Amino acid sequence: MGDKDKRYILWYDEMEGADFPIVGKKNSNLGEMIKAGIPVSHGFAITIYANDQFLVLTGIKEEIEKQITSLGKVTYETAKQASAIAMNLIEKAKMPEIIEREILDNYKKLCDQTCMSACPVAVRSSGAVSMPGQMETYLNICGENDLIDYVKKCWASAYNTEAIMYRMNKGMPFLFNIGVGIPKMVNSRVSGIIFTINPINGDPSKISIDASYGLGEAVVSGLVTPDTYLIDKVTFDIIKTTVGSKETMCVYKDEGSDIVQKDVPEEKRGVSSLSQQEIKELARIGKLIEQYYGKAYDIEFGIDADYPFPENIIILQVRPESVWSKKEVEAKVEAKKDPMDRLLSTLLAGVKIK
């Protein structure tokens, strides 16, 4: 680990998966993906040590410890009181200058690299222990003052009532420091999902891509009929293109992280949202991710309007494919049947039984 565990800031390309005790799991996973050649949004992490030093230097750590001992036995009510005390202390505190300067110097570096005066970023919670949905992430944060405010809000979210109760039930300590990720917001011209096996029939020799204009919410939630592309996994030839209707798109409001719907202009609806080179590059990255993790994946991506090809292709999220891998498990159980039954069920269902 070297000096990493005493730094306030680490850039994503300085990290790897094993650094999760220093920056939290979400952040270290991004570092690991960069090492594997997977393109993610450019950015940096504020370390767990920085969170700890913030609490120490402001005197909040001592104050929280004092308050907690006076609250007595942990119940939902006392957790609610403790939450209000801790969150209020953190959000109202002045950021120690040594930490603030480090955050803002690196934010300026990110702005310079993206050629923006106030680069919009996400402020993402990243705990060293997985606590799904317990802590906050804020989107589309611009400018130095807002960044510092939202970093404190992110740190404070580790003390919401649900997170406190979760830790207490798991025998974890009340004080809980987290890492914070600061990636550039992807200015999504197009978003979508790469499926590393054909989601219609489970064919592992194909890659399928759904894509539409704006943010991925429109595709993921089924709000639009996206463009669909079927690609050969070996040659990356585009086998089939189905242009969707794409009448609407999701975009961020000019101020803040609210998502609003907008009509897609008529002339853009009937044409492919992705170029041929973008389709082939997305397929290549999908195959790379599948090979790296050793199984089929569903992969959310954005095409960033601020960058030229191929830097404009950004992977937002990856998760193991669940539909066909589940069927595979069921099929293996099924395989214990009488051979004739098995043959009949194969012919009827059209599913390959391994």
N, C-alpha and C positions, 0 to 999 in steps of 0.2 A: 504493500500500500504506500510505502514511502511517506512523503509529506502530504499526501492527499487528504488525510484525515484531520489536518489542522488548517485546511484552506476554507475560505468562505465561498469561493466560486470554482466550478469545474465546467469546462465546455464539454458538450456531448462527445466530441471526438477524442477527448482525453479519458473517457470512461469505458468500462467494460462491465459485463454482467456481475462479476465478483465484487463490484464497488457498491452494491446495494446498501451495506451498513453505513456508507458515507453520504449517499445521495438519494436513497430510497429506490424501490424496485422499478417504478415507471421510468425514472431517469436512467438507471443503469441498463435497463432493457434497450433504451434508445442507443446508448453507447455501444452495446453488443451488436445491434442491427447495423450501425455504421461500420463496425469492424467486419461484418459479413458482406459488406458492399451494398446494403439496402439503403436507398435514399430516404432520409427523414428530414423534417423541417429543421433548419439551422437554429441553434440556440445554446443556452447554458443552464446549469443547475446551481441553485443556492443550496449549500450543503446542510446536512443535519447539524453539524458543528456550528454553523452560523446561527441557526435557530436557538441552539443551546446558549451560545454567547450573548445573543439578544436578551434572553431571559435573565442571564447572570448580570450583564452590564446595566440593565435597567432596574435591577432589584426585584423584578417580577417573580423570579424563581423562589426567592425567600418569602415574598408576600403570599404566593400561592400555597407554599408549604405550611405557613402559619394558619391561613384560612382553612385549609383542608383538615388539619388536626382538630380545629374547633368545631367542625361540622359533625363529627362523630360517625356513627354507622352509615354505610352507603345504602341509600334507598333512592328511588326515582326522584323523590322530592329534594334530597340533599344533593344529588347529582345535578339537578336543575339549578340549584343555588350556586354550586361550585362552578358550573358552566358559565353562568351569568358573570360571576366574579372574574374568572380567568379570561374570558373573551373580552370583557370590558377593559381589563388591565392591558391586554396585548394590543387591542385596536387603538387605544388612546395614547399609548406610550410613544415617546419620540424615538425614532430609530437611531441607535448609537452611530456617531459620525463615521467611525472606522468601517462599519458594515455597510452603511448607506453609500459611502464613497465607492466601495468595491462593487456594489450592485450597479450603481449608476455609470461607473467607468466602463463596465462590461456591456451595459445596455447601449451606451454610446457607440461602442465597438460594433455591436449588432446593427445599430442604425446606419453606421458608416458602410458596413459590408452590404447592406440591402439598399444603400443610396436613398435613405429616407430620413427626414428630420425627426420624426417620432414614429418609429416602427411599431405597428400593432402586434402585440404578443398575447399568448395565453399565459395565465399564471396557474400552474397545475400542481396540486398536492401530490407528494410522492413519499409514502411511508416505507420504512425498512421492513415492516410486517404488512402483509396484505390485509386491508380492512375495506372491502368493496363498498363503495357508495357512502362511506362515513365522513369523508372530508371534501372540501370544496375545490372546484376548478373555475376560474374566471376567464372569459374570452374577450378578445378585441380590446385589450387594455393599451392605451396610448399615452406616452409622455412620462416624464420622470416622477411627478407628484403622484399620479394615479398608480404608477408601478409600485412605489413604496407603500402606498395605502393598501393595495391589493395583496402584496406579499404578507403584510401584517394580518389581513383578513384570512389569508390562506393558513398561516400559522395558527390563528385563533380557532379556525374550524376544527382543529384536532381536539378542541375542548367543547364541541357541541354535546348536548345531553346524550344523544344516541352513541356517539363515539366513546364517551366516558363510561356509559353502561356496558358497552361492548368490551372495553378493556377490563373493567372490574369483573365481568363474568368470566373472562379468560385468565384472570389472575395476573393481569399486566399492571404496571404502575400507572398512577394518575398522570404524572408528568410524562409527556410524550412529544419528542421533537421529530419534525418531519423535514424532508427535502422539498424544494420547490423547483419545478421546471419552468424555464422561460423560453419557449420556442417562438419563432416568428409565426404569426398567424398565416395560414395558407390562403392566399387570395384566389379562391377556387373559381376559375373560369368554367371548369368541368369537374365533377366528382363522380365516384362510383365504386363498384366492387369487382375485384378479380376473384374468380372461383378457380382453384387449381385443378378441379375435376369438373366435368360437365354436370351442373346441378340438376339438369332434367333427367338424366339417365345414369349418372355416376361413372361415366366413361373417363378413366384416368389418363387417356392419351390426348385429351383435349383440355383447353383452358377456355373459360367463358368470361366475358367482361360485360357488365351493365354500366352504362354511363349516361349522365344527363347534365344540363347546365346548372351552375351555381353550387350550393353546398350539398353534401351527401345525404342530408336528411330527406330530401325529396325522393331519392332512390331507395334508401333503407326503409322508409315508412310506407312505400308503395304509392306515394302521392302522384307520381308520373309514370307513364309508360316509357322506359328508358330505351336508348339504343342498345342492342345486344350484338356482341361479336363472338364468333366461335373460331378458335385458333388451334392449329396443330401444335402439340407440345414439343415436337422434335424439330420441325422445320420453321415454326412460327409463321407459316402461311395462314392467311385469313381465309377460312373455309366458307363462312357465312356471315353476312351483315344484315341485321334487321333494324331499320331506322324507326325509332319510336316517335310518338306524337309530341312529347316534351312541351306541353302547353304552358307549364308553370315552372318557376324555379324558386329555391329558397336562398335568401341573401341576408347578411347581417345589416341591421339598421346602421345608419351612418354613425350614430353615437351609441356606444355600448354593445352588449352582446345579445340583444334580442334578435330573434330570427323572424323575418317577414317573407311573405310570398309575393312574387312579382310575375307578371305575364312575360313569357318568352316572345320576342318579336316574331311575327309570321314567317319572315324569310329564313329564320334560323331553325324553325321547327322540323322542316322536311329534309334537313341535311344532317350528315353524320357529325356528331359533336367532337369526335376524335379524328386526328389525321392517321394515315396508315402507319407512319413511323411511331406515333404515340401508342397505337394499338400493339405493335410488335414489341416495343420497349416495355410496356406494361406486362405483356405475356412473359418476356424474358425475366423481369423482376419477380413475377409470380412463381415461375419455375425455380428461380434462385432461392426464394423463401421456402418453398416446399422441400427442396433438397437440403437446405440448412436445418430445418426443423424435423425432417424425416417423415413428414405426413402431410396430407392435404390441408390447405388453409383457405379461409375466406379473408380477403385483404381489402380494407378501405383505402382509397387513394384520392388525391386531389391534383389537378393540373394548375399550377400556380401561374397566374397571369403576369406576375412581376419578373419571371425568369424566362430565358430562351430554352428551347429543347436541347439536351435532355434534362437540364437542371430543373425544369418546371415540373417534373414528375416527383411527387412526394407521397410516401407511404404514411398514412395517418394511424392505422390500427390493424393489428393482425390477430386472428383467433382461429383455433383449429376447426376445421369443417366438422359439423356434427350430424348431418342427416344421413349421408351415405356411410360414414364410418360406423354409425349406430346400426344401419342395416347390415353391414358386414359382420358385426358381432352377432346379430340375430341370425344371419345366414349360417354362421359357423355352428350355432346351437342347432339350427335346422338340419345341418349336415349329419346329425346323428340318427336321423330317421332311416327307415327302410329305403334301399336304393331306388326302387320303383316309385315310391312316394316322392322321393327327392327329384327324380327325373320329371314327374308330372308337375310338381310345383314349380320347377324351373321353367317348363314350357308355358305354364299358365301365367306366371308372374313376369317372365322375361328378365329375371334377375340372375346374374352370374353367382353361383354358389361356389365359394372357394373351398 
